[in-house]
Amino acid sequence: MLKELGDWDLLPIYAKIAEMIREEIRNGNFKPGAQLPTEEELCRLYNVSRGTIQKALGLLVSEGIISRRRGIGSFVNNHREKISARSIGVILPYMKYMGSDLLLGIEKAIRSYGYRLLFFSSDGDVKLEIEIIDRLIHSDISGIILYSLEGEYEDRGIKALLASKKPFVLIDRYLPHLNTSWVVSDNYTGGYRMTEYLIKKGHSRIGFVIYSEEYYEVTSVRDRKLGYLNAMERYELSPIIIESYPPMPPKNELELKETFNSLMEEIIENVKKEDLTAIFGINDVTSVRIMRALSDIGYKIPEDVSVAGFDCMKLLRDIGINLTSVYQDFFNMGFEAGKLILEKIQNPNLADKRISIPIEIKEGNTVRSFRKEVVRKGLVGSV
């Protein structure tokens, strides 16, 4: 039986160590300008290897939280200091799942050009995101890379960026009604190819499950869904979409949990009613939670129901979950965004660029062949 996985469970060890150090800094145990314990002391404190500590400290450096001085040690940065030029501000809604790879990719792209990365978290709050954007617009920061929470109905932050003429690049998602530069995964192809993969495994009753903490459909979700729909249409199969969006921004974690529990009940009913043989989740976290919900009522994965995801989170494999999934290269997404923001800084009149990062299908052990032959367009072909 799958155990319930929270956000903390899904973090790699070095990211957990980094978060514990962040918490010490937030609590004032490590004050601005203070020196952190040595790597050897941190190894003993957290009972992990030196390599893990070095990765955790490297992540904190990439976020601008600490600085490392060769031969001396690591020091907490003073964020009350004026934001300097030759800095790139990176705004993410959260660090979980993919944030560290994005930051490492961005940092690699800008480091050799003498730019410093400053990380800001909007903590999943669109109002806080807008406040951070406003602060950076009125600073000397050279450019901004933004993973935005904004959508069609709330775009004040991005419109403010456009009006300010400050160089910026969107990552992961974009706003189709605004002309901007962006770097995203090829979500449409990912949705299409995973659906086609399931069809070629013999599945025809394939449910596409969307669970969102946001109350609108962002472009990454929209494009994955469109890929699913077009694949089902091409193979002349009926789409089965199960989706849930909060009616408004939820006020607390309890409302999110109630929304999620309601969705799980709907999925289980659809598995029974629609006789689904495969489920394609909008992302890996949703897919793993679906697996747990089905496991709790006696379904075996993949013997009874096949499950596929989107993200291909390495840390799931690290904890023994080998989910068949669409691989997103977050490091390369960050690297390309870093290169693009440098281009925009050097050439303010650069035309908008749109970069799509290729995806891959990574096979795990959560999808089985439903039969040996599949019918496509009236032709029988072997799988």
Residue pairs with C-beta under 8 A, 6 or more apart in sequence:
1 292
1 295
1 296
2 288
2 291
2 292
2 295
2 321
3 292
4 292
5 285
5 288
5 289
5 292
5 319
7 96
8 16
9 319
10 96
10 97
10 285
10 313
10 315
10 316
10 319
11 19
11 96
11 315
12 100
12 314
12 315
12 318
13 48
13 52
14 52
14 53
14 55
14 56
14 59
15 56
15 59
15 95
15 100
17 42
17 46
17 48
17 52
17 53
17 56
18 56
18 57
18 59
18 60
18 100
19 95
20 46
21 30
21 36
21 56
21 57
21 60
22 60
22 65
24 30
25 65
25 76
30 36
30 76
31 76
32 76
32 77
32 78
32 79
32 80
33 75
33 76
33 78
34 75
34 76
35 72
35 73
35 74
35 75
36 42
36 57
36 66
36 73
36 74
36 75
36 76
37 45
38 73
39 50
39 53
39 54
39 57
40 50
42 53
42 56
42 57
43 49
43 50
43 53
46 52
46 53
57 66
57 68
57 74
58 104
59 100
59 103
59 104
60 66
60 74
61 67
61 68
61 74
62 103
62 104
62 106
62 107
62 117
62 119
63 103
63 117
63 118
63 119
64 77
64 79
64 116
64 117
64 118
64 119
65 76
65 77
65 119
66 74
66 75
66 76
66 77
67 74
67 75
67 77
68 74
68 75
69 75
82 139
82 140
83 89
83 118
83 136
83 139
83 140
83 141
84 116
84 140
84 141
85 140
85 141
85 142
86 114
86 115
86 116
86 142
87 115
87 116
87 117
87 118
87 140
87 141
87 142
88 106
88 110
88 115
88 116
88 117
88 118
88 141
88 142
88 143
88 144
88 145
88 338
88 341
89 118
89 120
89 132
89 136
89 139
89 141
89 143
89 144
89 145
90 102
90 103
90 106
90 117
90 118
90 119
90 120
90 144
90 145
90 146
91 120
91 121
91 122
91 129
91 132
91 133
91 136
91 144
91 145
91 146
91 147
91 148
92 99
92 102
92 103
92 119
92 120
92 121
92 122
92 147
93 121
93 122
93 123
93 124
93 129
93 147
93 148
93 149
94 121
94 123
94 124
95 121
97 284
97 285
97 311
97 313
98 311
98 313
98 328
98 330
101 330
101 331
101 334
102 147
102 171
102 330
102 331
102 333
102 334
102 337
103 117
103 119
103 334
104 331
104 334
105 330
105 331
105 332
105 333
105 334
105 335
105 336
105 337
105 338
106 117
106 145
106 334
106 335
106 337
106 338
107 117
107 334
107 338
108 334
108 335
108 338
109 334
109 335
109 336
109 337
109 338
109 339
109 342
110 116
110 117
110 338
110 341
110 342
113 342
115 142
115 342
118 141
120 132
120 136
122 128
122 129
122 132
122 149
124 149
124 213
125 149
126 149
126 150
126 154
126 157
126 249
129 148
129 149
129 150
129 157
130 156
130 157
130 160
133 144
133 146
133 157
133 158
133 160
133 161
134 157
134 160
136 144
136 166
137 160
137 161
137 164
137 166
141 166
142 167
142 345
143 166
143 167
143 168
143 169
143 341
143 342
143 344
143 345
144 161
144 166
144 167
144 168
144 169
144 341
145 168
145 169
145 171
145 337
145 338
145 341
146 157
146 158
146 161
146 168
146 169
146 170
146 171
147 170
147 171
147 172
147 173
148 157
148 158
148 170
148 173
148 175
149 214
150 156
150 157
150 158
150 175
151 175
151 214
151 216
151 217
151 218
152 175
152 177
152 216
153 216
155 175
155 177
155 178
158 170
158 175
158 178
158 180
159 178
161 168
162 178
162 179
162 180
165 348
167 341
167 344
167 345
167 348
168 180
168 181
168 341
168 344
169 180
169 181
169 182
169 183
169 337
169 340
169 341
169 344
170 180
170 181
170 182
170 183
170 184
171 182
171 183
171 184
171 333
171 334
171 337
172 184
172 185
172 220
172 333
173 182
173 184
173 218
173 219
173 220
174 180
174 182
174 184
174 219
174 354
175 219
176 219
179 352
180 352
181 340
181 344
181 352
181 353
181 354
182 354
182 355
183 333
183 336
183 337
183 340
183 355
183 357
184 219
184 220
184 333
184 355
184 356
184 357
185 220
185 328
185 329
185 333
185 356
185 357
185 359
186 356
186 357
186 358
186 359
187 219
187 220
187 223
187 224
187 227
187 359
188 223
188 224
188 226
188 227
189 227
189 358
189 359
190 224
190 227
190 310
190 326
190 328
190 359
191 223
191 224
191 225
191 226
191 227
191 228
191 231
191 280
191 310
191 326
192 227
192 228
192 230
192 231
193 227
193 231
193 326
193 359
193 361
194 227
194 228
194 280
194 308
194 310
194 325
194 326
194 361
195 206
195 208
195 227
195 228
195 231
195 232
195 280
196 231
196 235
197 308
197 324
197 361
197 367
198 206
198 278
198 280
198 306
198 308
198 367
199 206
199 231
199 232
199 235
199 237
199 374
199 376
200 374
200 383
201 278
201 306
201 367
201 368
201 369
201 370
201 374
201 383
202 369
202 370
202 371
202 372
202 373
202 374
202 383
203 277
203 278
203 306
203 370
204 237
204 277
205 240
205 274
205 275
205 276
205 277
205 278
206 228
206 232
206 237
206 240
206 276
206 277
206 278
206 279
206 280
207 240
207 241
207 242
207 267
207 270
207 271
207 274
207 276
207 278
207 279
207 280
208 225
208 228
208 239
208 240
208 241
208 242
208 279
208 280
208 282
209 242
209 243
209 263
209 267
209 279
209 280
209 281
209 282
209 286
209 287
209 290
210 221
210 225
210 241
210 242
210 243
210 244
210 245
210 282
210 286
211 243
211 244
211 259
211 260
211 263
211 281
211 282
211 286
211 289
212 218
212 221
212 243
212 244
212 245
212 246
212 282
213 246
213 250
213 256
214 245
214 246
215 245
215 246
215 247
215 248
215 249
216 245
217 225
217 245
221 282
224 282
224 310
225 241
225 282
228 239
228 241
228 280
229 239
229 241
232 238
232 239
233 239
235 376
235 377
236 377
240 270
240 274
240 276
242 263
242 266
242 267
242 270
244 259
244 260
244 262
244 263
244 266
246 255
246 256
246 259
250 256
250 259
260 289
264 289
264 290
264 293
267 279
267 290
267 293
267 294
268 293
268 294
268 297
270 276
271 279
271 294
271 299
271 305
276 305
277 305
277 306
277 370
278 305
278 306
278 307
278 308
278 367
278 370
279 287
279 290
279 305
279 306
279 307
279 308
280 287
280 308
280 309
280 310
281 287
281 290
281 307
281 308
281 309
281 310
282 310
283 309
283 310
283 311
284 309
284 310
284 311
284 312
284 313
284 316
284 323
284 325
285 311
285 313
286 309
287 307
287 308
287 309
287 310
287 323
287 325
287 366
288 309
288 316
288 321
288 323
290 307
291 301
291 307
291 321
291 323
291 366
294 301
294 304
294 305
294 307
295 301
299 305
301 307
301 366
302 365
302 366
302 367
302 368
303 368
306 324
306 366
306 367
306 368
306 370
307 323
307 324
307 366
307 367
308 323
308 324
308 325
308 326
308 366
308 367
309 323
309 324
309 325
309 326
310 325
310 326
310 328
311 325
311 326
311 327
311 328
312 323
312 325
312 326
312 327
312 328
312 360
312 362
313 325
316 322
316 323
317 364
322 364
322 365
322 366
323 364
323 366
324 361
324 362
324 363
324 364
324 365
324 366
324 367
325 361
325 362
325 364
326 359
326 360
326 361
326 362
327 359
327 360
327 361
327 362
328 357
328 359
329 357
329 358
329 359
332 357
333 357
336 355
336 357
340 353
340 355
343 350
343 353
344 350
369 383
371 383
372 382
372 383
373 380
373 381
373 382
373 383
374 380
374 381
374 383
